[in-house]
Amino acid sequence: MIRPMQATDAPDVLALLSWMDDAPEREVFAPDARDAAALHDECEDRVCLVAEGVDGAVQGYCALAPFRDGLVLEGPLGTGELHGLLLRAVERTDGLPVYAFSARDNLAVREVLEAAGFTAMHTTDFYTGRADHLARSARVPTGYTTETALAPQEYRALFRAAEDGWSGRLDWTDAELRTHFARDDVRLVALRRGGRAVGFAELELNAEAARADLTYVAVHPADRGQGLGRVLLGLAAAEAAAHPEVRTLRARAHDHARPARALYARAGLTHCRSVVTYLRDDTEGEP
């Protein structure tokens, strides 16, 4: 039976999340919560469904949450029949675009997504390395200076020039950008030459995971081909290594981002996981 999730289902859903955590190939986009109170808070703004087995235990979980211009799918996650659970969730989308994320090796869920009309957009590969080792290459080239902040208009202009996919950041207001970079877990390292910002590296610190995530590296197209990506990677690693709780640096690159993938390979980062991004958009082709 497929039904809305209830508060009493929390232990079973948490058990499913633990089951997913035990094997990387089971990974899907899912709640961050790993206790009942946090799960309740996360589910407040979501449409959450569960699949109940004949014994009454929850065998599957699927949810919809606001995301970008539409919704994001949590799951489908579980050991039971997931196709019906996913279709029931799709019925609740009100025609909005729905994004989904699955480990590349999670073939069972990927098959279910594609059968339900989701299309694979791209694969994101993740790479990891020791922050202190990567920091050994940190240097500021002659003629360049570094900064830990950029004015919103300068950040936005450099982002617009360098980025070809993460355009949602361009919609942020000045206040939203300032609030983001004021967070305790966010760091920015910018590289400047002749009074002009030529690139930046953005970090998010995850003390619980002993990790820093390199969320973005931007180099202005006019300044590429000079090794500035490697410079920014080293400077970002040095910033991460300055925090005793951080041991590893993790970076990511889409399958079309060949320069970034080559940069991480040359720097000695190791591939650790791959995630496929899916989209189901019933509005495509509408006037």
Disulfide bonds with the S-S distance in Angstrom:
none
